[in-house]
Amino acid sequence: MHGFLWAVGGAMVLFAGVISFFVTRRYGWGAALALPVAALAAMLAMTWQEGGLDLRGGLALLREALVFAAPVLLGTLVGILLARRWRG
């Protein structure tokens, strides 16, 4: 099972990296970073509100969401850095 999770995480890093590479080259690094960060913030806000969480539950939710979103954010950052380096 761990191998499958590593494969899925790697595929997410690669997919997010490719998308952010082309978005950065076309629109700049701000646009490439804005989409995954806005999606993470919206998901957290909706889940927090739906669950009626207090501060402790909300912080636990934040930690879990960052763990699951890490491959996408990592891929986005790698794509942005490669696009900026490629451009020169």
Backbone as CSV, one residue per row, in Angstrom:
resi,resn,N_x,N_y,N_z,CA_x,CA_y,CA_z,C_x,C_y,C_z
1,MET,0.815,-1.195,0.000,0.000,0.000,0.000,0.858,1.258,0.000
2,HIS,1.991,1.219,0.687,2.839,2.403,0.741,3.381,2.765,-0.638
3,GLY,3.699,1.748,-1.422,4.196,2.001,-2.777,3.158,2.703,-3.638
4,PHE,1.908,2.306,-3.471,0.831,2.946,-4.226,0.689,4.409,-3.829
5,LEU,0.751,4.687,-2.519,0.649,6.078,-2.059,1.809,6.922,-2.567
6,TRP,3.029,6.365,-2.579,4.177,7.096,-3.120,3.991,7.361,-4.612
7,ALA,3.432,6.405,-5.332,3.198,6.589,-6.763,2.162,7.682,-7.020
8,VAL,1.089,7.682,-6.250,0.058,8.713,-6.396,0.621,10.080,-6.034
9,GLY,1.378,10.156,-4.946,2.001,11.416,-4.548,2.980,11.916,-5.600
10,GLY,3.768,11.023,-6.155,4.703,11.410,-7.214,3.993,11.892,-8.461
11,ALA,2.910,11.230,-8.809,2.138,11.666,-9.971,1.517,13.039,-9.737
12,MET,1.087,13.299,-8.507,0.520,14.619,-8.197,1.581,15.705,-8.283
13,VAL,2.791,15.414,-7.797,3.887,16.377,-7.891,4.194,16.673,-9.351
14,LEU,4.282,15.633,-10.166,4.588,15.805,-11.582,3.488,16.581,-12.299
15,PHE,2.242,16.233,-12.054,1.121,16.907,-12.711,1.058,18.380,-12.325
16,ALA,1.161,18.664,-11.031,1.124,20.058,-10.579,2.329,20.828,-11.101
17,GLY,3.480,20.181,-11.182,4.675,20.838,-11.705,4.541,21.220,-13.166
18,VAL,3.995,20.329,-13.967,3.820,20.619,-15.390,2.810,21.746,-15.597
19,ILE,1.696,21.678,-14.894,0.683,22.731,-15.015,1.247,24.078,-14.586
20,SER,1.919,24.119,-13.437,2.438,25.398,-12.942,3.585,25.909,-13.807
21,PHE,4.339,25.015,-14.443,5.400,25.441,-15.347,4.822,26.275,-16.490
22,PHE,3.783,25.740,-17.120,3.202,26.455,-18.257,2.415,27.694,-17.834
23,VAL,1.742,27.633,-16.681,1.028,28.813,-16.196,2.018,29.919,-15.838
24,THR,3.143,29.554,-15.233,4.160,30.553,-14.892,4.737,31.193,-16.138
25,ARG,5.013,30.399,-17.138,5.575,30.960,-18.374,4.578,31.886,-19.065
26,ARG,3.306,31.594,-18.931,2.292,32.387,-19.614,1.844,33.609,-18.804
27,TYR,1.561,33.409,-17.491,0.943,34.454,-16.687,1.799,34.951,-15.530
28,GLY,2.894,34.296,-15.233,3.736,34.696,-14.109,3.544,33.770,-12.913
29,TRP,4.474,33.899,-11.962,4.472,32.976,-10.832,3.309,33.219,-9.875
30,GLY,2.804,34.428,-9.791,1.695,34.710,-8.880,0.437,33.950,-9.258
31,ALA,0.150,33.901,-10.540,-1.037,33.171,-11.006,-0.877,31.673,-10.797
32,ALA,0.336,31.174,-10.978,0.567,29.739,-10.806,0.446,29.323,-9.344
33,LEU,0.808,30.192,-8.432,0.735,29.865,-7.015,-0.643,30.157,-6.426
34,ALA,-1.370,31.076,-7.038,-2.657,31.489,-6.483,-3.697,30.367,-6.514
35,LEU,-3.733,29.590,-7.573,-4.780,28.568,-7.693,-4.688,27.477,-6.626
36,PRO,-3.540,26.826,-6.415,-3.532,25.788,-5.377,-3.715,26.352,-3.963
37,VAL,-3.193,27.541,-3.705,-3.350,28.130,-2.377,-4.813,28.525,-2.141
38,ALA,-5.469,29.091,-3.145,-6.881,29.450,-3.007,-7.754,28.203,-2.846
39,ALA,-7.446,27.149,-3.569,-8.218,25.906,-3.438,-8.049,25.306,-2.044
40,LEU,-6.832,25.331,-1.511,-6.593,24.814,-0.169,-7.339,25.644,0.871
41,ALA,-7.288,26.964,0.745,-7.975,27.841,1.694,-9.496,27.646,1.634
42,ALA,-10.044,27.515,0.440,-11.492,27.314,0.302,-11.917,25.973,0.884
43,MET,-11.119,24.933,0.636,-11.450,23.621,1.172,-11.417,23.648,2.697
44,LEU,-10.413,24.294,3.263,-10.324,24.387,4.715,-11.503,25.159,5.306
45,ALA,-11.838,26.282,4.692,-12.933,27.102,5.207,-14.263,26.359,5.150
46,MET,-14.534,25.676,4.050,-15.806,24.958,3.929,-15.882,23.781,4.891
47,THR,-14.780,23.043,5.040,-14.778,21.904,5.950,-14.883,22.366,7.399
48,TRP,-14.197,23.449,7.733,-14.248,24.004,9.091,-15.674,24.426,9.431
49,GLN,-16.325,25.120,8.491,-17.686,25.591,8.733,-18.670,24.424,8.808
50,GLU,-18.522,23.465,7.913,-19.448,22.329,7.892,-19.329,21.491,9.154
51,GLY,-18.100,21.335,9.632,-17.899,20.510,10.815,-18.181,21.228,12.118
52,GLY,-18.348,22.542,12.070,-18.576,23.302,13.296,-17.424,23.151,14.274
53,LEU,-16.207,23.235,13.763,-15.029,22.959,14.576,-14.650,24.146,15.448
54,ASP,-14.075,23.842,16.600,-13.506,24.886,17.437,-12.057,25.111,16.991
55,LEU,-11.303,25.904,17.735,-9.938,26.226,17.334,-9.057,24.987,17.304
56,ARG,-9.158,24.128,18.302,-8.320,22.919,18.342,-8.644,21.990,17.175
57,GLY,-9.920,21.782,16.899,-10.307,20.943,15.763,-9.916,21.567,14.438
58,GLY,-10.004,22.890,14.355,-9.606,23.564,13.128,-8.123,23.464,12.858
59,LEU,-7.313,23.557,13.908,-5.864,23.421,13.722,-5.485,21.999,13.338
60,ALA,-6.184,21.013,13.886,-5.950,19.623,13.484,-6.323,19.430,12.013
61,LEU,-7.420,20.038,11.611,-7.835,19.981,10.204,-6.788,20.639,9.308
62,LEU,-6.251,21.763,9.743,-5.217,22.461,8.982,-3.977,21.587,8.799
63,ARG,-3.546,20.924,9.865,-2.376,20.041,9.766,-2.627,18.909,8.776
64,GLU,-3.785,18.276,8.868,-4.094,17.170,7.960,-4.172,17.647,6.510
65,ALA,-4.780,18.801,6.294,-4.911,19.315,4.931,-3.556,19.651,4.334
66,LEU,-2.661,20.202,5.130,-1.332,20.517,4.614,-0.543,19.258,4.266
67,VAL,-0.749,18.190,5.023,-0.079,16.932,4.705,-0.583,16.386,3.373
68,PHE,-1.896,16.426,3.168,-2.451,15.889,1.928,-2.208,16.818,0.736
69,ALA,-2.080,18.117,0.968,-1.851,19.069,-0.119,-0.371,19.252,-0.434
70,ALA,0.496,18.696,0.378,1.934,18.892,0.190,2.431,18.493,-1.203
71,PRO,2.018,17.359,-1.785,2.514,17.032,-3.124,2.120,18.071,-4.177
72,VAL,0.909,18.590,-4.086,0.475,19.593,-5.061,1.263,20.886,-4.881
73,LEU,1.423,21.334,-3.640,2.173,22.558,-3.389,3.642,22.392,-3.768
74,LEU,4.220,21.234,-3.481,5.609,20.977,-3.859,5.766,20.977,-5.376
75,GLY,4.875,20.309,-6.072,4.929,20.298,-7.531,4.758,21.687,-8.119
76,THR,3.888,22.480,-7.525,3.683,23.851,-7.989,4.949,24.670,-7.817
77,LEU,5.576,24.568,-6.670,6.804,25.322,-6.438,7.929,24.884,-7.373
78,VAL,8.059,23.586,-7.617,9.079,23.091,-8.535,8.808,23.598,-9.953
79,GLY,7.556,23.566,-10.374,7.209,24.065,-11.707,7.494,25.548,-11.854
80,ILE,7.193,26.333,-10.820,7.462,27.770,-10.864,8.964,28.027,-10.945
81,LEU,9.720,27.327,-10.118,11.172,27.532,-10.127,11.795,27.127,-11.465
82,LEU,11.328,26.032,-12.034,11.854,25.621,-13.343,11.483,26.609,-14.435
83,ALA,10.264,27.120,-14.400,9.840,28.084,-15.420,10.623,29.386,-15.293
84,ARG,10.882,29.819,-14.075,11.656,31.052,-13.882,13.103,30.866,-14.322
85,ARG,13.652,29.702,-14.046,15.025,29.417,-14.469,15.100,29.269,-15.992
86,TRP,14.092,28.629,-16.574,14.057,28.411,-18.029,13.999,29.741,-18.767
87,ARG,13.217,30.677,-18.220,13.039,31.981,-18.851,14.335,32.788,-18.803
88,GLY,15.097,32.598,-17.719,16.396,33.270,-17.634,16.429,34.534,-16.905
